[in-house]
Amino acid sequence: MSGGIGPGEFRRITKTTAESYDFKARYDRFLTDKDALYVSGIASANEPAGKKFEGGGQLGYSRTAYKDKMHELVVESGYDFSYEKPVVGDGFTNHSLRTFFGYTGKLSEKTSPLRQRALSLSPLLTPHSTLATCPRPTS
């Protein structure tokens, strides 16, 4: 034994370990300073993680329930649709109704906002549930 690699001890394996994409878009149509309608879409894939394609969209209504210099409370309600196609097996869809509560607060006027967000998702037609959120635009 010379301590080196001999013939037949080394083989090269070619395997994809990272290959993904992720696209998100959201459009808000403000009806008043406190009311908005929104539509959003998402498309992504990560084949090494077993997801050939994931996509979906949201339609909904957003209301700023309370806002001052220090606090903001937002409530959203809407419809979500998602589709997932795994690398192995059949794809599936998910339809759901969604309610969102978001709070942004500042400890003082000179500090950055603290964001607390909670999401409640209710499956409507399928036993699968997918969580998809888009941040509310900051003013």
C-alpha positions, 0 to 999 in steps of 0.5 A, a space after each residue: 500500500 502506497 497510501 494513494 488512490 489506486 485503480 478502481 477506488 475512485 468513481 465520479 458521480 454527477 448529481 444535481 443538488 441545487 436547482 430551484 426558482 421562485 417568483 412572486 408578485 402582488 398588486 394592490 388596488 387601493 379603493 380608499 386610504 384604508 381599503 384595498 383589493 389585491 391579487 397575487 401569484 406565485 410559481 416555484 420549483 425545487 426538483 432536488 427537494 421533490 417539487 417539480 412545480 408549485 403555483 398558486 394565487 390569491 384574491 382578496 380584500 384588505 382593511 387597515 383597521 387602525 393606524 397611528 404614528 405608533 401602531 397599525 392593525 391590518 385585517 385581510 380576507 380572501 381566496 387562495 388557490 394552490 397547485 403542487 406537482 411532485 417529482 414522483 406521483 400525481 399533482 394536487 390542488 388546494 382551495 381555501 379561504 384565508 383570514 390574515 391579521 397583521 400588527 406593526 408597532 413601534 416602541 418609540 418614534 425613533 425605533 424601527 417597527 416591530 412586525 407581528 403577523 398571524 395567519 389563519 387558514 381554513 381548508 375548503 375543498 381538499 385535505 391538503 393545506 398550503 401556507 402562502 403569504 405575501 407581505 403588505 406594502 409599507 407606506 
